[in-house]
Amino acid sequence: MKSKKIVKRILIIIIVLLIVLITMGVTDYRRTIHSFEKPIFAQVVNGADDGGSGLYVGIGYSVDIKGNFMPEDEFKAVTHAHFYVFGKEVHYVIRD
């Protein structure tokens, strides 16, 4: 009886963690691909000196962005974004 409760609790914890991780990935995807903003949850691994461009890595996904982030840039935003899930490119977008 106790082992069933333990297995059930572990399964619930795993499901909750998966939902949280998927939500983080979808949030970063929507910010970079649709809103042309920098990711929130992914961390910069290989960043450029312009304050925003570079490779951002999250759990199971990564985002490679280029953009206008320097103080002298009139319109600060992401201009190019590659979104990868488990190393496979899922989406690429260019802002005109």
C-alpha distances in whole Angstrom, upper triangle without the diagonal:
4,6,5,7,9,10,11,13,15,16,17,19,20,22,23,25,26,27,29,31,32,33,35,37,38,39,41,42,44,46,47,48,49,50,51,50,48,45,42,39,41,43,46,46,50,52,56,58,58,55,53,54,51,48,45,42,38,35,35,39,42,45,49,51,55,57,59,58,61,63,66,64,65,62,58,56,54,57,55,51,49,45,43,39,38,42,43,46,44,47,51,53,56,57,61
4,5,5,6,9,10,11,12,14,15,17,19,20,21,23,25,26,27,29,30,32,33,35,36,38,40,41,42,44,46,46,47,48,50,48,46,42,40,37,38,40,44,44,47,49,53,55,56,53,51,51,49,46,43,39,36,33,33,37,40,43,47,49,53,54,57,55,58,60,63,62,62,59,56,54,52,55,53,49,47,44,41,38,37,40,42,44,43,46,49,51,55,56,59
4,5,5,6,8,10,11,12,14,15,16,18,20,21,23,24,26,27,29,30,32,33,35,36,38,39,41,42,44,45,46,47,48,46,44,41,39,35,37,38,42,42,45,47,51,54,54,51,49,49,47,44,41,37,34,30,31,34,38,41,45,47,51,53,55,54,57,59,62,60,61,58,55,52,50,53,51,47,45,41,39,35,34,37,39,41,40,43,47,49,52,54,57
4,5,5,6,9,10,10,12,14,15,16,18,20,21,23,24,26,27,29,30,32,33,35,36,37,39,41,42,43,44,45,46,45,43,40,38,35,36,38,41,42,45,47,51,53,54,51,48,49,46,43,40,37,33,30,30,33,37,40,44,46,50,52,54,53,56,58,61,59,60,57,54,51,49,51,49,46,44,40,38,34,33,37,38,40,39,42,45,47,51,52,56
4,5,5,6,9,10,10,12,14,15,16,18,20,21,23,24,26,27,29,30,32,33,35,36,37,39,41,42,42,43,45,43,42,38,36,33,34,36,40,40,44,46,49,52,52,49,47,47,45,42,39,36,32,29,30,33,36,39,43,45,49,50,53,51,54,56,59,57,58,55,52,49,48,50,48,45,43,39,37,34,33,37,38,40,39,41,45,47,50,51,55
4,5,5,6,9,10,11,12,14,15,17,18,20,21,23,24,26,27,29,30,32,33,35,36,38,39,40,41,42,44,42,40,36,34,31,32,34,37,38,41,43,47,49,50,47,44,45,43,39,36,33,30,26,27,31,34,37,41,43,47,48,51,49,52,54,57,55,56,53,50,47,46,48,47,43,41,37,35,32,31,34,36,38,37,40,43,45,48,50,53
4,5,5,6,9,10,11,12,14,15,16,18,20,21,22,24,26,27,29,30,32,33,35,36,38,39,40,41,42,40,39,35,33,30,31,33,36,36,40,42,46,48,49,46,43,44,41,38,35,32,28,25,25,29,32,35,39,41,45,47,49,48,51,53,56,54,55,52,49,46,44,47,45,41,39,35,33,29,28,32,33,36,34,37,41,43,46,48,51
4,5,5,6,9,10,11,12,14,15,17,18,20,21,23,25,26,27,29,31,32,33,35,36,37,38,39,41,39,38,34,32,29,31,33,36,37,40,42,46,48,48,45,43,43,41,38,35,31,28,25,25,28,32,35,38,41,44,46,49,47,51,52,55,53,54,51,48,45,43,46,44,40,38,34,33,29,28,32,33,35,34,36,40,42,45,46,50
4,5,5,6,9,10,11,12,14,15,17,18,20,21,23,25,26,27,29,30,32,33,35,36,37,38,39,37,36,32,30,27,28,30,34,35,38,40,43,46,46,43,40,41,39,36,33,30,26,23,24,27,30,33,37,39,43,44,47,45,48,50,53,51,52,49,46,43,42,44,43,39,37,34,32,28,28,31,33,35,33,36,39,41,44,45,49
4,5,5,6,9,10,11,12,14,15,17,18,20,21,23,24,26,27,29,30,32,33,34,35,36,38,36,34,30,28,25,26,28,32,32,35,37,41,43,44,41,38,39,37,33,30,27,24,20,21,24,28,31,34,37,40,42,45,43,47,48,51,50,51,47,44,41,40,42,40,37,35,31,29,26,25,28,30,32,31,34,37,39,42,44,47
4,5,5,6,9,10,11,12,14,15,16,18,20,21,22,24,26,27,29,30,32,33,34,35,36,35,33,29,28,25,26,28,32,32,35,37,41,43,44,41,38,38,36,33,30,27,23,20,20,23,27,30,33,36,39,41,44,43,46,48,51,49,50,46,43,40,39,41,39,35,33,30,28,24,23,27,28,30,29,32,35,37,40,42,45
4,5,5,6,9,10,11,12,14,15,17,18,20,21,22,25,26,27,29,31,31,32,33,35,33,32,28,26,23,25,27,31,32,35,37,40,43,43,40,37,38,36,33,29,26,23,20,20,23,27,29,33,35,39,40,43,41,45,46,49,47,48,45,42,39,37,40,38,34,33,29,28,24,24,28,29,31,29,31,35,36,40,41,44
4,5,5,6,9,10,11,12,14,15,17,19,20,21,23,24,26,27,29,30,31,32,33,31,29,26,24,20,22,24,28,29,32,34,37,40,40,37,34,35,33,30,27,24,20,17,18,21,24,27,31,33,36,38,40,39,42,44,47,45,46,43,40,37,35,38,36,33,31,28,26,23,22,26,28,29,28,30,33,35,38,39,43
4,5,5,6,9,10,11,12,14,15,17,18,20,21,22,24,26,27,28,29,30,32,30,28,24,23,20,21,23,26,27,30,32,36,38,38,36,33,33,31,28,25,22,18,15,15,19,22,25,29,31,35,36,39,38,41,43,46,44,45,42,39,36,34,36,34,31,29,25,23,20,19,23,24,26,25,28,31,33,36,37,41
4,5,5,6,9,10,11,12,14,15,16,18,20,21,22,24,26,27,27,29,30,29,27,24,22,19,21,24,27,28,31,33,36,39,39,36,33,33,31,28,25,22,18,15,16,18,22,25,28,30,34,36,38,37,41,43,45,43,44,41,38,35,33,35,33,30,28,24,23,19,19,23,24,25,24,26,29,31,35,36,39
4,5,5,6,9,10,11,12,14,15,16,19,20,21,23,25,26,26,27,29,27,26,22,20,17,19,22,26,27,30,31,35,37,37,34,31,32,30,27,24,21,17,15,16,18,22,24,28,29,33,34,37,35,39,40,43,41,42,39,36,33,31,34,33,29,28,24,23,20,20,24,25,26,24,26,29,31,34,35,38
4,5,5,6,9,10,11,12,14,15,17,18,20,21,23,24,25,26,27,25,23,20,18,15,16,19,22,23,27,28,32,34,34,31,28,29,27,24,21,18,14,11,13,15,19,21,25,27,30,32,34,33,36,38,41,39,40,37,34,31,29,32,30,27,25,22,20,17,17,21,22,24,23,25,27,29,32,33,37
4,5,5,6,8,10,11,12,14,16,16,18,20,21,22,23,24,26,24,23,19,18,15,16,19,22,23,26,28,31,34,34,31,28,28,26,23,20,17,13,11,11,13,17,20,23,25,29,31,33,33,36,38,41,38,39,36,33,30,28,30,28,25,23,19,18,15,15,19,20,21,19,22,25,27,30,31,35
4,6,5,6,9,10,10,12,14,15,16,18,20,21,21,22,24,23,22,18,17,14,16,19,23,24,27,28,32,34,33,31,28,28,27,24,21,18,14,12,13,15,18,20,24,25,29,30,33,32,35,37,40,37,38,35,32,29,27,29,28,24,23,19,19,16,17,20,21,22,20,21,24,26,29,30,34
4,6,5,6,9,10,11,13,14,15,17,19,20,21,21,22,21,19,16,14,11,14,16,20,22,25,26,29,31,31,28,25,26,24,22,18,16,12,11,12,14,16,18,22,23,27,28,30,29,33,34,37,35,36,32,29,27,25,28,27,23,22,19,18,16,17,20,21,22,20,21,24,25,28,29,33
4,5,5,6,9,10,11,12,14,16,17,18,19,20,21,19,18,14,13,10,11,14,18,19,22,23,26,29,29,26,23,23,22,19,15,13,9,7,9,10,13,15,19,21,24,26,29,28,31,33,36,33,34,31,28,25,23,26,24,21,19,16,15,12,13,16,18,18,17,19,21,23,26,27,31
4,5,5,6,9,10,10,12,14,16,16,17,19,20,19,18,14,14,11,12,16,19,20,23,24,27,30,29,27,23,24,22,19,16,14,11,9,9,10,13,15,19,20,24,25,28,28,31,33,36,33,34,30,28,24,22,25,23,19,18,14,14,11,13,16,16,17,15,16,19,21,24,25,29
4,5,5,6,9,10,11,12,14,15,16,16,18,17,16,13,12,10,12,16,19,21,24,24,27,29,28,26,22,23,22,20,16,15,12,11,12,12,14,15,19,20,24,24,27,26,30,32,34,32,32,28,26,23,21,24,23,19,19,15,15,14,16,19,19,19,16,17,20,21,24,24,28
4,6,5,6,9,10,11,12,14,15,15,16,15,13,10,8,6,8,12,15,17,20,21,23,26,25,22,19,20,19,17,13,12,8,9,10,10,12,13,16,17,21,22,24,23,27,29,31,29,30,26,23,20,19,22,21,17,17,13,14,13,15,17,18,18,16,17,19,20,22,23,27
4,5,5,6,9,10,11,12,13,15,15,14,13,9,10,8,8,12,15,16,19,19,22,25,24,22,18,18,17,15,12,10,7,8,8,7,9,10,14,15,19,20,23,23,26,28,31,28,29,26,23,20,17,20,18,14,14,10,10,9,11,14,14,14,12,13,15,17,20,21,25
4,6,5,6,9,10,10,11,13,14,13,13,10,11,10,11,15,17,20,22,22,24,27,25,23,20,20,19,17,14,13,11,12,11,10,12,12,15,16,20,21,23,23,27,29,31,28,29,25,22,19,17,19,18,15,14,11,12,11,14,16,16,15,12,12,15,16,19,20,23
4,5,5,6,9,10,10,11,12,11,11,8,8,8,10,14,16,19,21,21,23,25,23,21,18,18,18,17,14,13,11,13,13,12,13,12,15,15,19,19,21,21,24,26,28,26,26,22,20,17,15,18,18,15,15,12,14,14,17,18,18,17,15,14,16,16,19,19,22
4,6,5,6,8,10,10,10,9,8,5,6,7,7,11,13,15,17,17,19,22,20,18,14,15,14,13,10,10,9,11,12,10,9,8,12,12,15,16,18,18,22,24,26,23,24,21,18,14,13,15,14,11,12,9,11,12,15,16,16,15,13,12,14,14,16,17,20
4,6,5,6,8,9,10,10,10,8,10,10,10,14,15,17,19,18,20,23,21,20,16,16,15,14,11,12,11,13,12,9,9,8,11,12,15,16,19,19,23,25,27,24,24,21,18,15,13,14,13,10,10,7,10,10,14,15,14,12,10,9,11,11,14,15,19
4,6,5,5,7,8,9,10,9,11,12,13,16,18,20,21,21,22,25,22,21,17,17,18,17,14,15,14,16,16,13,13,11,14,13,16,16,19,19,23,25,26,23,23,20,18,14,12,14,14,11,12,10,13,14,17,18,17,15,13,11,12,12,14,14,18
4,6,6,5,6,5,7,6,8,11,11,14,15,18,19,18,20,21,19,17,14,14,15,15,13,14,14,16,17,14,13,11,13,12,14,14,16,16,19,21,23,20,20,16,14,11,10,13,13,10,12,11,14,15,19,19,19,17,15,13,13,12,14,13,17
4,6,6,5,5,6,6,10,12,11,14,14,16,17,16,17,19,17,16,12,12,13,12,11,13,13,16,16,13,11,8,10,8,11,11,13,14,18,20,22,19,19,16,13,9,7,9,9,7,9,8,12,14,17,17,17,14,13,10,10,9,11,11,14
4,6,6,8,10,10,13,15,14,17,17,19,19,19,20,22,20,19,15,14,15,14,14,15,15,18,17,14,12,10,11,10,12,13,15,17,20,23,24,20,21,17,15,11,9,10,9,7,8,8,12,14,17,17,16,13,11,8,8,6,9,9,13
4,6,8,11,11,14,16,16,19,20,22,23,21,22,24,22,20,17,17,18,18,17,18,18,20,20,17,16,13,15,13,15,14,16,18,21,23,24,21,20,16,15,12,10,11,11,10,12,12,15,17,20,21,19,16,14,11,11,9,10,10,13
4,6,9,10,12,15,16,18,19,22,22,20,21,22,20,18,15,15,17,18,16,18,18,21,21,18,17,14,15,13,14,13,14,15,19,20,21,18,17,14,12,9,9,11,12,11,14,14,17,19,22,22,22,19,17,14,13,11,12,10,13
4,7,9,12,15,15,17,16,19,19,17,17,19,16,15,12,12,14,15,14,17,17,21,21,17,15,12,12,9,10,9,11,12,16,17,19,15,15,11,10,6,5,7,8,8,11,12,16,18,22,21,20,17,16,13,12,9,9,8,11
4,7,9,12,12,14,14,17,17,15,16,17,15,13,10,11,13,14,12,15,16,19,20,16,14,11,12,9,11,9,11,11,14,16,18,15,15,12,9,6,6,9,11,10,13,13,16,18,21,21,21,19,18,15,14,12,12,11,14
4,7,9,9,10,10,14,14,12,13,15,13,11,7,9,10,11,9,12,13,16,17,14,12,9,10,8,10,9,11,10,14,16,18,16,17,14,10,8,7,11,11,10,12,12,15,17,20,19,20,18,17,15,15,14,14,14,17
4,6,6,8,9,13,14,13,15,17,16,13,10,11,11,10,8,9,9,13,14,11,10,8,10,9,12,13,15,14,17,19,22,20,21,18,14,12,10,13,13,11,12,11,13,14,17,17,18,16,16,15,15,15,16,16,20
4,6,8,10,14,16,15,17,19,18,14,12,14,14,13,10,11,10,13,15,13,12,11,14,13,16,16,17,16,19,20,23,21,22,20,16,14,13,17,17,14,16,14,16,16,19,19,21,19,19,18,18,18,20,19,23
4,7,10,13,15,15,18,20,20,17,14,15,14,13,9,9,7,9,12,11,10,11,14,14,17,18,20,19,22,24,26,25,26,23,20,17,16,19,19,16,16,14,15,14,16,18,19,19,18,18,19,20,22,22,26
4,7,9,12,12,16,18,18,15,12,13,11,9,5,5,4,8,10,8,7,8,11,12,15,16,19,17,21,23,26,24,25,23,19,17,15,18,17,14,13,12,12,12,14,15,17,16,16,16,17,18,20,21,25
4,6,9,10,13,15,16,13,11,12,10,8,5,5,6,10,12,11,9,10,11,12,15,16,19,17,19,22,25,23,25,23,19,17,16,19,18,15,15,14,14,15,16,16,19,18,19,19,19,20,22,22,26
4,6,6,10,12,13,10,9,9,7,6,4,6,9,13,14,12,10,9,10,10,12,14,16,14,17,19,22,21,23,22,18,16,14,17,16,14,14,14,14,16,17,16,19,18,19,19,19,19,20,21,24
4,6,10,13,14,13,11,11,8,6,6,7,10,13,14,13,10,10,10,12,14,16,18,17,19,22,24,23,26,24,21,19,17,19,17,15,15,15,14,16,16,15,18,18,19,20,19,21,22,23,26
4,7,10,12,11,10,9,5,5,7,9,13,16,17,15,11,11,9,11,12,14,17,15,17,20,22,21,24,23,20,18,16,17,16,14,14,15,15,17,18,16,18,18,20,20,19,20,20,22,25
4,7,8,8,7,6,4,6,8,11,14,18,19,16,13,11,10,9,10,12,13,12,13,17,19,18,21,20,16,15,14,15,14,14,15,16,17,19,20,18,20,19,21,20,19,19,19,20,23
4,6,7,7,5,6,9,11,14,18,21,22,19,16,14,11,10,9,10,11,10,11,14,16,15,19,18,15,14,13,14,14,14,16,18,19,22,23,21,23,21,23,22,19,19,18,19,21
4,6,8,8,9,12,14,18,21,24,26,23,19,17,15,13,11,11,11,9,9,12,14,14,17,17,15,15,15,16,16,17,19,21,23,25,27,25,26,25,26,25,22,22,21,21,23
4,6,6,9,13,14,18,21,25,26,23,19,16,14,12,9,8,8,6,5,9,11,10,14,14,11,12,12,13,14,15,18,20,22,25,27,25,26,24,25,23,21,20,18,18,20
4,6,9,12,13,16,19,22,24,21,18,15,14,11,10,9,9,6,7,9,12,11,14,14,10,11,11,14,15,15,18,19,21,24,26,24,26,24,25,23,21,20,19,18,21
4,6,9,10,13,16,19,21,18,14,12,10,8,8,7,8,6,8,11,14,12,15,13,10,9,8,11,12,12,14,15,18,21,22,21,22,20,21,19,17,17,16,16,18
4,7,9,13,16,19,20,17,13,10,8,5,4,6,8,8,10,14,15,13,16,14,11,10,8,9,9,10,12,14,16,19,21,19,20,18,19,17,15,14,14,14,17
4,6,10,13,17,17,14,10,8,6,5,6,9,12,11,14,17,19,17,20,18,15,13,11,12,11,10,11,12,14,17,18,16,17,16,17,16,15,15,15,16,19
4,7,10,13,14,11,7,6,4,6,9,12,15,15,17,20,22,21,23,21,18,15,12,14,12,10,9,10,11,13,14,12,14,13,15,15,14,15,16,18,21
4,7,10,11,9,6,5,6,8,11,13,16,15,18,21,23,21,24,21,18,15,13,15,13,11,10,10,10,12,13,13,15,14,15,15,15,16,17,19,22
4,7,8,6,4,6,9,11,14,17,20,19,22,25,27,25,27,25,21,19,16,18,16,13,12,10,9,10,11,11,13,13,14,15,16,18,20,21,25
4,6,5,6,8,11,14,17,19,22,21,24,27,29,27,29,26,23,20,18,20,18,15,14,11,10,10,10,12,14,14,15,16,17,19,21,23,27
4,6,8,11,14,17,21,23,26,25,28,31,33,31,33,30,27,24,21,24,21,18,16,13,11,9,9,11,14,15,15,17,19,21,24,26,30
4,7,11,14,17,21,23,26,26,29,32,34,32,34,31,27,24,21,23,21,17,14,11,9,6,5,8,10,12,12,15,17,20,23,25,29
4,7,10,13,17,20,23,23,26,29,31,29,30,27,24,21,18,19,17,13,11,7,5,4,6,7,9,10,10,12,14,16,19,21,25
4,7,10,13,16,20,19,23,26,28,25,27,24,21,18,15,17,14,10,8,6,5,7,8,8,10,9,10,11,12,14,17,19,23
4,6,10,13,16,16,20,23,24,22,24,21,18,15,11,13,10,7,6,5,6,9,11,10,11,9,10,10,10,11,13,15,19
4,7,10,14,15,17,21,22,20,22,19,17,14,10,11,8,6,5,7,8,12,13,12,12,10,12,11,9,11,12,14,17
4,7,10,11,14,18,19,16,18,16,13,10,7,7,6,4,6,9,11,15,17,15,16,13,14,12,10,10,10,11,15
4,7,9,12,15,16,13,15,13,11,9,6,6,5,7,9,12,15,18,20,18,19,16,17,14,12,11,10,10,13
4,6,9,12,13,10,12,10,7,6,4,5,6,9,12,15,18,21,23,22,22,19,19,17,14,12,10,9,12
4,6,9,9,6,8,7,5,6,6,7,10,12,16,18,21,25,27,25,26,23,23,20,17,15,13,11,12
4,7,8,7,9,8,5,7,8,10,12,14,17,19,22,25,27,26,27,24,24,22,19,17,16,14,16
4,5,5,9,10,8,10,12,13,15,17,20,23,25,28,30,29,30,27,28,25,23,21,19,17,18
4,6,8,10,8,12,14,16,19,20,24,26,29,31,34,32,33,31,31,28,26,24,21,19,20
4,6,9,9,13,15,16,19,21,25,27,30,33,35,34,34,32,32,29,26,24,21,19,19
4,6,6,9,12,12,16,18,22,24,27,30,33,31,32,29,29,26,23,20,17,15,15
4,6,10,13,13,17,19,23,25,29,32,35,33,33,30,30,26,24,21,18,15,14
4,6,10,10,14,16,20,22,26,29,32,30,30,27,26,23,20,17,15,12,12
4,7,9,12,14,18,20,23,26,29,28,28,25,24,21,19,16,14,12,13
4,6,9,11,15,16,20,22,25,24,24,21,21,18,15,13,11,9,11
4,6,7,11,13,16,19,22,21,21,18,17,14,12,10,9,7,10
4,7,10,13,17,20,23,21,21,17,17,14,11,8,6,5,7
4,7,10,13,17,20,18,17,14,14,11,8,6,5,6,9
4,6,10,13,16,15,14,11,11,8,6,5,7,9,12
4,7,10,13,11,10,7,8,6,5,7,9,12,15
4,7,10,9,8,6,6,5,6,9,12,14,18
4,6,5,5,4,5,7,9,12,15,18,21
4,5,5,7,7,9,12,15,19,21,25
4,6,8,10,13,15,18,22,24,28
4,7,9,12,14,17,20,23,26
4,6,9,11,15,18,21,25
4,6,8,11,15,18,21
4,7,10,14,17,20
4,7,10,13,16
4,7,10,13
4,7,10
4,6
4
